[in-house]
Amino acid sequence: MIDSERVAEVMGGPEVLGGPVRSLSALESLVDAGLPKEALRRVVERAISERQERRQILYAIVPEATYKRRQVLSPDASERTERLARVVATAEYVWDDPEQARRFLHEPHPMLEGRSPVRVALTELGARRAEDLLWGLFYGLPA
C-alpha cells in the first residue's frame, strides 16, 4: 500500500489539508471530518488532463449542486476522494512519471474489462483492482 504522505500530497498536501499528514490515522481523521472540496479538485486534476472528463469524474464523486454549495465534503465523498487519490499516488509511484501515470489512469485496460483505472477506482473494489494491477506491473507479476 502506498504511504499516507503520498496520498495527502496528491490531495494538495499541507496547503489544502491544513497541515502535514504523516500517518494513516491522521489521514483517516481528516477523511472522517470531511476533506476540503479543494482536495477533490486537486486529485481529479492530477488524474485527468481533459477538462470535460475532469468534470464527469468530479461530479461522479460529488453531485454538481452539492459540490458548488459545500466547502467541506461529506465523509462518504471524502472516502471516495481519498480512494481516488490513493490510486493516483500508486500510479505515480509505479510509473515514476506523472504524465505516464495520467495516461495509464485514463486509458481503457483489458484487465479492467476495457474500463479506465480512474473509472474503476470510483468504487472500493474497483480501486483495489486498479491498485492490484499497478502493483503487479511494478513487481512484474503475471495477471
Chimera marker file (.cmm) of the C-alpha trace (Angstrom):
<marker_set name="trace">
<marker id="1" x="0.000" y="0.000" z="0.000" r="1" g="1" b="0" radius="0.5"/>
<marker id="2" x="1.176" y="3.498" z="-0.807" r="1" g="1" b="0" radius="0.5"/>
<marker id="3" x="2.037" y="5.663" z="2.209" r="1" g="1" b="0" radius="0.5"/>
<marker id="4" x="-0.356" y="8.277" z="3.567" r="1" g="1" b="0" radius="0.5"/>
<marker id="5" x="2.022" y="11.181" z="2.872" r="1" g="1" b="0" radius="0.5"/>
<marker id="6" x="1.937" y="10.451" z="-0.873" r="1" g="1" b="0" radius="0.5"/>
<marker id="7" x="-1.856" y="10.211" z="-0.815" r="1" g="1" b="0" radius="0.5"/>
<marker id="8" x="-2.077" y="13.515" z="1.066" r="1" g="1" b="0" radius="0.5"/>
<marker id="9" x="0.297" y="15.144" z="-1.411" r="1" g="1" b="0" radius="0.5"/>
<marker id="10" x="-1.999" y="14.140" z="-4.312" r="1" g="1" b="0" radius="0.5"/>
<marker id="11" x="-4.860" y="15.864" z="-2.440" r="1" g="1" b="0" radius="0.5"/>
<marker id="12" x="-2.901" y="19.117" z="-2.240" r="1" g="1" b="0" radius="0.5"/>
<marker id="13" x="-0.687" y="18.454" z="0.773" r="1" g="1" b="0" radius="0.5"/>
<marker id="14" x="-0.459" y="20.711" z="3.826" r="1" g="1" b="0" radius="0.5"/>
<marker id="15" x="-1.646" y="23.743" z="1.864" r="1" g="1" b="0" radius="0.5"/>
<marker id="16" x="-5.054" y="22.168" z="1.223" r="1" g="1" b="0" radius="0.5"/>
<marker id="17" x="-5.311" y="19.768" z="4.162" r="1" g="1" b="0" radius="0.5"/>
<marker id="18" x="-4.281" y="22.286" z="6.819" r="1" g="1" b="0" radius="0.5"/>
<marker id="19" x="-1.038" y="20.602" z="7.840" r="1" g="1" b="0" radius="0.5"/>
<marker id="20" x="1.179" y="17.620" z="7.174" r="1" g="1" b="0" radius="0.5"/>
<marker id="21" x="-0.273" y="14.119" z="7.123" r="1" g="1" b="0" radius="0.5"/>
<marker id="22" x="2.311" y="11.701" z="8.474" r="1" g="1" b="0" radius="0.5"/>
<marker id="23" x="0.252" y="8.643" z="9.324" r="1" g="1" b="0" radius="0.5"/>
<marker id="24" x="-2.674" y="6.577" z="8.205" r="1" g="1" b="0" radius="0.5"/>
<marker id="25" x="-4.565" y="7.528" z="11.364" r="1" g="1" b="0" radius="0.5"/>
<marker id="26" x="-4.082" y="11.246" z="10.612" r="1" g="1" b="0" radius="0.5"/>
<marker id="27" x="-5.387" y="10.700" z="7.087" r="1" g="1" b="0" radius="0.5"/>
<marker id="28" x="-8.327" y="8.718" z="8.445" r="1" g="1" b="0" radius="0.5"/>
<marker id="29" x="-9.184" y="11.557" z="10.850" r="1" g="1" b="0" radius="0.5"/>
<marker id="30" x="-9.189" y="14.079" z="8.016" r="1" g="1" b="0" radius="0.5"/>
<marker id="31" x="-11.427" y="11.872" z="5.907" r="1" g="1" b="0" radius="0.5"/>
<marker id="32" x="-13.830" y="11.263" z="8.812" r="1" g="1" b="0" radius="0.5"/>
<marker id="33" x="-14.070" y="15.009" z="9.481" r="1" g="1" b="0" radius="0.5"/>
<marker id="34" x="-14.618" y="15.774" z="5.788" r="1" g="1" b="0" radius="0.5"/>
<marker id="35" x="-11.956" y="16.874" z="3.337" r="1" g="1" b="0" radius="0.5"/>
<marker id="36" x="-11.963" y="20.350" z="1.817" r="1" g="1" b="0" radius="0.5"/>
<marker id="37" x="-13.558" y="20.266" z="-1.612" r="1" g="1" b="0" radius="0.5"/>
<marker id="38" x="-10.286" y="21.640" z="-2.981" r="1" g="1" b="0" radius="0.5"/>
<marker id="39" x="-8.740" y="18.227" z="-2.214" r="1" g="1" b="0" radius="0.5"/>
<marker id="40" x="-11.141" y="16.576" z="-4.660" r="1" g="1" b="0" radius="0.5"/>
<marker id="41" x="-10.424" y="19.169" z="-7.334" r="1" g="1" b="0" radius="0.5"/>
<marker id="42" x="-6.664" y="18.614" z="-6.941" r="1" g="1" b="0" radius="0.5"/>
<marker id="43" x="-6.995" y="14.822" z="-7.187" r="1" g="1" b="0" radius="0.5"/>
<marker id="44" x="-9.136" y="14.988" z="-10.311" r="1" g="1" b="0" radius="0.5"/>
<marker id="45" x="-6.798" y="17.495" z="-11.977" r="1" g="1" b="0" radius="0.5"/>
<marker id="46" x="-3.848" y="15.279" z="-11.211" r="1" g="1" b="0" radius="0.5"/>
<marker id="47" x="-5.552" y="12.181" z="-12.635" r="1" g="1" b="0" radius="0.5"/>
<marker id="48" x="-7.124" y="13.607" z="-15.782" r="1" g="1" b="0" radius="0.5"/>
<marker id="49" x="-5.924" y="16.189" z="-18.274" r="1" g="1" b="0" radius="0.5"/>
<marker id="50" x="-9.078" y="16.702" z="-20.328" r="1" g="1" b="0" radius="0.5"/>
<marker id="51" x="-11.454" y="19.273" z="-18.827" r="1" g="1" b="0" radius="0.5"/>
<marker id="52" x="-14.756" y="17.585" z="-19.727" r="1" g="1" b="0" radius="0.5"/>
<marker id="53" x="-13.665" y="14.233" z="-18.301" r="1" g="1" b="0" radius="0.5"/>
<marker id="54" x="-12.492" y="16.002" z="-15.129" r="1" g="1" b="0" radius="0.5"/>
<marker id="55" x="-15.977" y="17.394" z="-14.646" r="1" g="1" b="0" radius="0.5"/>
<marker id="56" x="-17.535" y="13.960" z="-15.216" r="1" g="1" b="0" radius="0.5"/>
<marker id="57" x="-15.321" y="12.283" z="-12.626" r="1" g="1" b="0" radius="0.5"/>
<marker id="58" x="-15.622" y="15.115" z="-10.106" r="1" g="1" b="0" radius="0.5"/>
<marker id="59" x="-19.417" y="15.083" z="-10.350" r="1" g="1" b="0" radius="0.5"/>
<marker id="60" x="-19.496" y="11.277" z="-10.206" r="1" g="1" b="0" radius="0.5"/>
<marker id="61" x="-17.882" y="11.600" z="-6.778" r="1" g="1" b="0" radius="0.5"/>
<marker id="62" x="-19.963" y="14.570" z="-5.600" r="1" g="1" b="0" radius="0.5"/>
<marker id="63" x="-23.104" y="15.800" z="-7.386" r="1" g="1" b="0" radius="0.5"/>
<marker id="64" x="-22.539" y="19.184" z="-9.048" r="1" g="1" b="0" radius="0.5"/>
<marker id="65" x="-25.048" y="21.110" z="-6.912" r="1" g="1" b="0" radius="0.5"/>
<marker id="66" x="-23.555" y="19.693" z="-3.706" r="1" g="1" b="0" radius="0.5"/>
<marker id="67" x="-20.006" y="20.459" z="-4.849" r="1" g="1" b="0" radius="0.5"/>
<marker id="68" x="-20.904" y="24.078" z="-5.614" r="1" g="1" b="0" radius="0.5"/>
<marker id="69" x="-22.766" y="24.536" z="-2.338" r="1" g="1" b="0" radius="0.5"/>
<marker id="70" x="-20.291" y="22.996" z="0.128" r="1" g="1" b="0" radius="0.5"/>
<marker id="71" x="-16.758" y="23.860" z="1.198" r="1" g="1" b="0" radius="0.5"/>
<marker id="72" x="-16.215" y="20.571" z="3.049" r="1" g="1" b="0" radius="0.5"/>
<marker id="73" x="-17.025" y="17.167" z="1.590" r="1" g="1" b="0" radius="0.5"/>
<marker id="74" x="-19.191" y="14.655" z="3.425" r="1" g="1" b="0" radius="0.5"/>
<marker id="75" x="-17.376" y="11.689" z="4.977" r="1" g="1" b="0" radius="0.5"/>
<marker id="76" x="-18.622" y="9.475" z="2.093" r="1" g="1" b="0" radius="0.5"/>
<marker id="77" x="-17.383" y="11.894" z="-0.583" r="1" g="1" b="0" radius="0.5"/>
<marker id="78" x="-14.151" y="12.272" z="1.383" r="1" g="1" b="0" radius="0.5"/>
<marker id="79" x="-13.659" y="8.495" z="1.311" r="1" g="1" b="0" radius="0.5"/>
<marker id="80" x="-14.204" y="8.448" z="-2.451" r="1" g="1" b="0" radius="0.5"/>
<marker id="81" x="-11.718" y="11.315" z="-2.822" r="1" g="1" b="0" radius="0.5"/>
<marker id="82" x="-9.099" y="9.525" z="-0.714" r="1" g="1" b="0" radius="0.5"/>
<marker id="83" x="-9.665" y="6.324" z="-2.675" r="1" g="1" b="0" radius="0.5"/>
<marker id="84" x="-9.031" y="8.050" z="-5.996" r="1" g="1" b="0" radius="0.5"/>
<marker id="85" x="-6.020" y="9.891" z="-4.529" r="1" g="1" b="0" radius="0.5"/>
<marker id="86" x="-4.601" y="6.546" z="-3.380" r="1" g="1" b="0" radius="0.5"/>
<marker id="87" x="-4.897" y="5.098" z="-6.890" r="1" g="1" b="0" radius="0.5"/>
<marker id="88" x="-3.333" y="8.233" z="-8.418" r="1" g="1" b="0" radius="0.5"/>
<marker id="89" x="-0.473" y="8.158" z="-5.891" r="1" g="1" b="0" radius="0.5"/>
<marker id="90" x="0.106" y="4.474" z="-6.617" r="1" g="1" b="0" radius="0.5"/>
<marker id="91" x="0.145" y="5.072" z="-10.385" r="1" g="1" b="0" radius="0.5"/>
<marker id="92" x="2.624" y="7.938" z="-9.992" r="1" g="1" b="0" radius="0.5"/>
<marker id="93" x="4.841" y="5.769" z="-7.816" r="1" g="1" b="0" radius="0.5"/>
<marker id="94" x="4.734" y="2.806" z="-10.196" r="1" g="1" b="0" radius="0.5"/>
<marker id="95" x="5.311" y="4.833" z="-13.371" r="1" g="1" b="0" radius="0.5"/>
<marker id="96" x="7.682" y="7.354" z="-11.723" r="1" g="1" b="0" radius="0.5"/>
<marker id="97" x="6.391" y="9.903" z="-14.227" r="1" g="1" b="0" radius="0.5"/>
<marker id="98" x="3.199" y="11.934" z="-13.682" r="1" g="1" b="0" radius="0.5"/>
<marker id="99" x="2.351" y="12.062" z="-17.399" r="1" g="1" b="0" radius="0.5"/>
<marker id="100" x="2.733" y="8.306" z="-17.882" r="1" g="1" b="0" radius="0.5"/>
<marker id="101" x="0.678" y="7.720" z="-14.734" r="1" g="1" b="0" radius="0.5"/>
<marker id="102" x="-2.037" y="10.043" z="-16.022" r="1" g="1" b="0" radius="0.5"/>
<marker id="103" x="-2.051" y="8.248" z="-19.382" r="1" g="1" b="0" radius="0.5"/>
<marker id="104" x="-2.344" y="4.871" z="-17.625" r="1" g="1" b="0" radius="0.5"/>
<marker id="105" x="-5.207" y="6.115" z="-15.433" r="1" g="1" b="0" radius="0.5"/>
<marker id="106" x="-7.099" y="7.474" z="-18.424" r="1" g="1" b="0" radius="0.5"/>
<marker id="107" x="-6.742" y="4.622" z="-20.929" r="1" g="1" b="0" radius="0.5"/>
<marker id="108" x="-9.056" y="1.597" z="-21.002" r="1" g="1" b="0" radius="0.5"/>
<marker id="109" x="-7.324" y="-1.531" z="-19.764" r="1" g="1" b="0" radius="0.5"/>
<marker id="110" x="-8.190" y="-5.109" z="-20.802" r="1" g="1" b="0" radius="0.5"/>
<marker id="111" x="-7.762" y="-6.416" z="-17.248" r="1" g="1" b="0" radius="0.5"/>
<marker id="112" x="-10.454" y="-3.948" z="-16.155" r="1" g="1" b="0" radius="0.5"/>
<marker id="113" x="-12.966" y="-5.070" z="-18.802" r="1" g="1" b="0" radius="0.5"/>
<marker id="114" x="-11.918" y="-2.233" z="-21.082" r="1" g="1" b="0" radius="0.5"/>
<marker id="115" x="-12.598" y="0.462" z="-18.483" r="1" g="1" b="0" radius="0.5"/>
<marker id="116" x="-10.042" y="3.022" z="-17.402" r="1" g="1" b="0" radius="0.5"/>
<marker id="117" x="-8.464" y="2.690" z="-13.952" r="1" g="1" b="0" radius="0.5"/>
<marker id="118" x="-9.804" y="6.099" z="-12.933" r="1" g="1" b="0" radius="0.5"/>
<marker id="119" x="-13.378" y="4.986" z="-13.698" r="1" g="1" b="0" radius="0.5"/>
<marker id="120" x="-12.916" y="1.646" z="-11.963" r="1" g="1" b="0" radius="0.5"/>
<marker id="121" x="-11.495" y="3.439" z="-8.897" r="1" g="1" b="0" radius="0.5"/>
<marker id="122" x="-14.846" y="5.081" z="-8.184" r="1" g="1" b="0" radius="0.5"/>
<marker id="123" x="-15.758" y="2.034" z="-6.095" r="1" g="1" b="0" radius="0.5"/>
<marker id="124" x="-13.718" y="0.468" z="-3.298" r="1" g="1" b="0" radius="0.5"/>
<marker id="125" x="-13.450" y="-2.914" z="-5.011" r="1" g="1" b="0" radius="0.5"/>
<marker id="126" x="-12.566" y="-1.231" z="-8.292" r="1" g="1" b="0" radius="0.5"/>
<marker id="127" x="-9.846" y="0.809" z="-6.588" r="1" g="1" b="0" radius="0.5"/>
<marker id="128" x="-8.430" y="-2.403" z="-5.148" r="1" g="1" b="0" radius="0.5"/>
<marker id="129" x="-8.406" y="-3.940" z="-8.619" r="1" g="1" b="0" radius="0.5"/>
<marker id="130" x="-6.626" y="-0.890" z="-10.071" r="1" g="1" b="0" radius="0.5"/>
<marker id="131" x="-4.066" y="-0.968" z="-7.246" r="1" g="1" b="0" radius="0.5"/>
<marker id="132" x="-3.510" y="-4.722" z="-7.693" r="1" g="1" b="0" radius="0.5"/>
<marker id="133" x="-2.953" y="-4.142" z="-11.401" r="1" g="1" b="0" radius="0.5"/>
<marker id="134" x="-0.467" y="-1.351" z="-10.696" r="1" g="1" b="0" radius="0.5"/>
<marker id="135" x="1.498" y="-3.354" z="-8.119" r="1" g="1" b="0" radius="0.5"/>
<marker id="136" x="1.533" y="-6.328" z="-10.491" r="1" g="1" b="0" radius="0.5"/>
<marker id="137" x="3.078" y="-4.074" z="-13.149" r="1" g="1" b="0" radius="0.5"/>
<marker id="138" x="5.555" y="-2.698" z="-10.630" r="1" g="1" b="0" radius="0.5"/>
<marker id="139" x="6.726" y="-6.101" z="-9.448" r="1" g="1" b="0" radius="0.5"/>
<marker id="140" x="6.420" y="-7.763" z="-12.852" r="1" g="1" b="0" radius="0.5"/>
<marker id="141" x="3.843" y="-10.251" z="-11.610" r="1" g="1" b="0" radius="0.5"/>
<marker id="142" x="1.633" y="-12.145" z="-14.034" r="1" g="1" b="0" radius="0.5"/>
<marker id="143" x="-2.022" y="-11.174" z="-14.063" r="1" g="1" b="0" radius="0.5"/>
<link id1="1" id2="2" r="1" g="1" b="0" radius="0.2"/>
<link id1="2" id2="3" r="1" g="1" b="0" radius="0.2"/>
<link id1="3" id2="4" r="1" g="1" b="0" radius="0.2"/>
<link id1="4" id2="5" r="1" g="1" b="0" radius="0.2"/>
<link id1="5" id2="6" r="1" g="1" b="0" radius="0.2"/>
<link id1="6" id2="7" r="1" g="1" b="0" radius="0.2"/>
<link id1="7" id2="8" r="1" g="1" b="0" radius="0.2"/>
<link id1="8" id2="9" r="1" g="1" b="0" radius="0.2"/>
<link id1="9" id2="10" r="1" g="1" b="0" radius="0.2"/>
<link id1="10" id2="11" r="1" g="1" b="0" radius="0.2"/>
<link id1="11" id2="12" r="1" g="1" b="0" radius="0.2"/>
<link id1="12" id2="13" r="1" g="1" b="0" radius="0.2"/>
<link id1="13" id2="14" r="1" g="1" b="0" radius="0.2"/>
<link id1="14" id2="15" r="1" g="1" b="0" radius="0.2"/>
<link id1="15" id2="16" r="1" g="1" b="0" radius="0.2"/>
<link id1="16" id2="17" r="1" g="1" b="0" radius="0.2"/>
<link id1="17" id2="18" r="1" g="1" b="0" radius="0.2"/>
<link id1="18" id2="19" r="1" g="1" b="0" radius="0.2"/>
<link id1="19" id2="20" r="1" g="1" b="0" radius="0.2"/>
<link id1="20" id2="21" r="1" g="1" b="0" radius="0.2"/>
<link id1="21" id2="22" r="1" g="1" b="0" radius="0.2"/>
<link id1="22" id2="23" r="1" g="1" b="0" radius="0.2"/>
<link id1="23" id2="24" r="1" g="1" b="0" radius="0.2"/>
<link id1="24" id2="25" r="1" g="1" b="0" radius="0.2"/>
<link id1="25" id2="26" r="1" g="1" b="0" radius="0.2"/>
<link id1="26" id2="27" r="1" g="1" b="0" radius="0.2"/>
<link id1="27" id2="28" r="1" g="1" b="0" radius="0.2"/>
<link id1="28" id2="29" r="1" g="1" b="0" radius="0.2"/>
<link id1="29" id2="30" r="1" g="1" b="0" radius="0.2"/>
<link id1="30" id2="31" r="1" g="1" b="0" radius="0.2"/>
<link id1="31" id2="32" r="1" g="1" b="0" radius="0.2"/>
<link id1="32" id2="33" r="1" g="1" b="0" radius="0.2"/>
<link id1="33" id2="34" r="1" g="1" b="0" radius="0.2"/>
<link id1="34" id2="35" r="1" g="1" b="0" radius="0.2"/>
<link id1="35" id2="36" r="1" g="1" b="0" radius="0.2"/>
<link id1="36" id2="37" r="1" g="1" b="0" radius="0.2"/>
<link id1="37" id2="38" r="1" g="1" b="0" radius="0.2"/>
<link id1="38" id2="39" r="1" g="1" b="0" radius="0.2"/>
<link id1="39" id2="40" r="1" g="1" b="0" radius="0.2"/>
<link id1="40" id2="41" r="1" g="1" b="0" radius="0.2"/>
<link id1="41" id2="42" r="1" g="1" b="0" radius="0.2"/>
<link id1="42" id2="43" r="1" g="1" b="0" radius="0.2"/>
<link id1="43" id2="44" r="1" g="1" b="0" radius="0.2"/>
<link id1="44" id2="45" r="1" g="1" b="0" radius="0.2"/>
<link id1="45" id2="46" r="1" g="1" b="0" radius="0.2"/>
<link id1="46" id2="47" r="1" g="1" b="0" radius="0.2"/>
<link id1="47" id2="48" r="1" g="1" b="0" radius="0.2"/>
<link id1="48" id2="49" r="1" g="1" b="0" radius="0.2"/>
<link id1="49" id2="50" r="1" g="1" b="0" radius="0.2"/>
<link id1="50" id2="51" r="1" g="1" b="0" radius="0.2"/>
<link id1="51" id2="52" r="1" g="1" b="0" radius="0.2"/>
<link id1="52" id2="53" r="1" g="1" b="0" radius="0.2"/>
<link id1="53" id2="54" r="1" g="1" b="0" radius="0.2"/>
<link id1="54" id2="55" r="1" g="1" b="0" radius="0.2"/>
<link id1="55" id2="56" r="1" g="1" b="0" radius="0.2"/>
<link id1="56" id2="57" r="1" g="1" b="0" radius="0.2"/>
<link id1="57" id2="58" r="1" g="1" b="0" radius="0.2"/>
<link id1="58" id2="59" r="1" g="1" b="0" radius="0.2"/>
<link id1="59" id2="60" r="1" g="1" b="0" radius="0.2"/>
<link id1="60" id2="61" r="1" g="1" b="0" radius="0.2"/>
<link id1="61" id2="62" r="1" g="1" b="0" radius="0.2"/>
<link id1="62" id2="63" r="1" g="1" b="0" radius="0.2"/>
<link id1="63" id2="64" r="1" g="1" b="0" radius="0.2"/>
<link id1="64" id2="65" r="1" g="1" b="0" radius="0.2"/>
<link id1="65" id2="66" r="1" g="1" b="0" radius="0.2"/>
<link id1="66" id2="67" r="1" g="1" b="0" radius="0.2"/>
<link id1="67" id2="68" r="1" g="1" b="0" radius="0.2"/>
<link id1="68" id2="69" r="1" g="1" b="0" radius="0.2"/>
<link id1="69" id2="70" r="1" g="1" b="0" radius="0.2"/>
<link id1="70" id2="71" r="1" g="1" b="0" radius="0.2"/>
<link id1="71" id2="72" r="1" g="1" b="0" radius="0.2"/>
<link id1="72" id2="73" r="1" g="1" b="0" radius="0.2"/>
<link id1="73" id2="74" r="1" g="1" b="0" radius="0.2"/>
<link id1="74" id2="75" r="1" g="1" b="0" radius="0.2"/>
<link id1="75" id2="76" r="1" g="1" b="0" radius="0.2"/>
<link id1="76" id2="77" r="1" g="1" b="0" radius="0.2"/>
<link id1="77" id2="78" r="1" g="1" b="0" radius="0.2"/>
<link id1="78" id2="79" r="1" g="1" b="0" radius="0.2"/>
<link id1="79" id2="80" r="1" g="1" b="0" radius="0.2"/>
<link id1="80" id2="81" r="1" g="1" b="0" radius="0.2"/>
<link id1="81" id2="82" r="1" g="1" b="0" radius="0.2"/>
<link id1="82" id2="83" r="1" g="1" b="0" radius="0.2"/>
<link id1="83" id2="84" r="1" g="1" b="0" radius="0.2"/>
<link id1="84" id2="85" r="1" g="1" b="0" radius="0.2"/>
<link id1="85" id2="86" r="1" g="1" b="0" radius="0.2"/>
<link id1="86" id2="87" r="1" g="1" b="0" radius="0.2"/>
<link id1="87" id2="88" r="1" g="1" b="0" radius="0.2"/>
<link id1="88" id2="89" r="1" g="1" b="0" radius="0.2"/>
<link id1="89" id2="90" r="1" g="1" b="0" radius="0.2"/>
<link id1="90" id2="91" r="1" g="1" b="0" radius="0.2"/>
<link id1="91" id2="92" r="1" g="1" b="0" radius="0.2"/>
<link id1="92" id2="93" r="1" g="1" b="0" radius="0.2"/>
<link id1="93" id2="94" r="1" g="1" b="0" radius="0.2"/>
<link id1="94" id2="95" r="1" g="1" b="0" radius="0.2"/>
<link id1="95" id2="96" r="1" g="1" b="0" radius="0.2"/>
<link id1="96" id2="97" r="1" g="1" b="0" radius="0.2"/>
<link id1="97" id2="98" r="1" g="1" b="0" radius="0.2"/>
<link id1="98" id2="99" r="1" g="1" b="0" radius="0.2"/>
<link id1="99" id2="100" r="1" g="1" b="0" radius="0.2"/>
<link id1="100" id2="101" r="1" g="1" b="0" radius="0.2"/>
<link id1="101" id2="102" r="1" g="1" b="0" radius="0.2"/>
<link id1="102" id2="103" r="1" g="1" b="0" radius="0.2"/>
<link id1="103" id2="104" r="1" g="1" b="0" radius="0.2"/>
<link id1="104" id2="105" r="1" g="1" b="0" radius="0.2"/>
<link id1="105" id2="106" r="1" g="1" b="0" radius="0.2"/>
<link id1="106" id2="107" r="1" g="1" b="0" radius="0.2"/>
<link id1="107" id2="108" r="1" g="1" b="0" radius="0.2"/>
<link id1="108" id2="109" r="1" g="1" b="0" radius="0.2"/>
<link id1="109" id2="110" r="1" g="1" b="0" radius="0.2"/>
<link id1="110" id2="111" r="1" g="1" b="0" radius="0.2"/>
<link id1="111" id2="112" r="1" g="1" b="0" radius="0.2"/>
<link id1="112" id2="113" r="1" g="1" b="0" radius="0.2"/>
<link id1="113" id2="114" r="1" g="1" b="0" radius="0.2"/>
<link id1="114" id2="115" r="1" g="1" b="0" radius="0.2"/>
<link id1="115" id2="116" r="1" g="1" b="0" radius="0.2"/>
<link id1="116" id2="117" r="1" g="1" b="0" radius="0.2"/>
<link id1="117" id2="118" r="1" g="1" b="0" radius="0.2"/>
<link id1="118" id2="119" r="1" g="1" b="0" radius="0.2"/>
<link id1="119" id2="120" r="1" g="1" b="0" radius="0.2"/>
<link id1="120" id2="121" r="1" g="1" b="0" radius="0.2"/>
<link id1="121" id2="122" r="1" g="1" b="0" radius="0.2"/>
<link id1="122" id2="123" r="1" g="1" b="0" radius="0.2"/>
<link id1="123" id2="124" r="1" g="1" b="0" radius="0.2"/>
<link id1="124" id2="125" r="1" g="1" b="0" radius="0.2"/>
<link id1="125" id2="126" r="1" g="1" b="0" radius="0.2"/>
<link id1="126" id2="127" r="1" g="1" b="0" radius="0.2"/>
<link id1="127" id2="128" r="1" g="1" b="0" radius="0.2"/>
<link id1="128" id2="129" r="1" g="1" b="0" radius="0.2"/>
<link id1="129" id2="130" r="1" g="1" b="0" radius="0.2"/>
<link id1="130" id2="131" r="1" g="1" b="0" radius="0.2"/>
<link id1="131" id2="132" r="1" g="1" b="0" radius="0.2"/>
<link id1="132" id2="133" r="1" g="1" b="0" radius="0.2"/>
<link id1="133" id2="134" r="1" g="1" b="0" radius="0.2"/>
<link id1="134" id2="135" r="1" g="1" b="0" radius="0.2"/>
<link id1="135" id2="136" r="1" g="1" b="0" radius="0.2"/>
<link id1="136" id2="137" r="1" g="1" b="0" radius="0.2"/>
<link id1="137" id2="138" r="1" g="1" b="0" radius="0.2"/>
<link id1="138" id2="139" r="1" g="1" b="0" radius="0.2"/>
<link id1="139" id2="140" r="1" g="1" b="0" radius="0.2"/>
<link id1="140" id2="141" r="1" g="1" b="0" radius="0.2"/>
<link id1="141" id2="142" r="1" g="1" b="0" radius="0.2"/>
<link id1="142" id2="143" r="1" g="1" b="0" radius="0.2"/>
</marker_set>
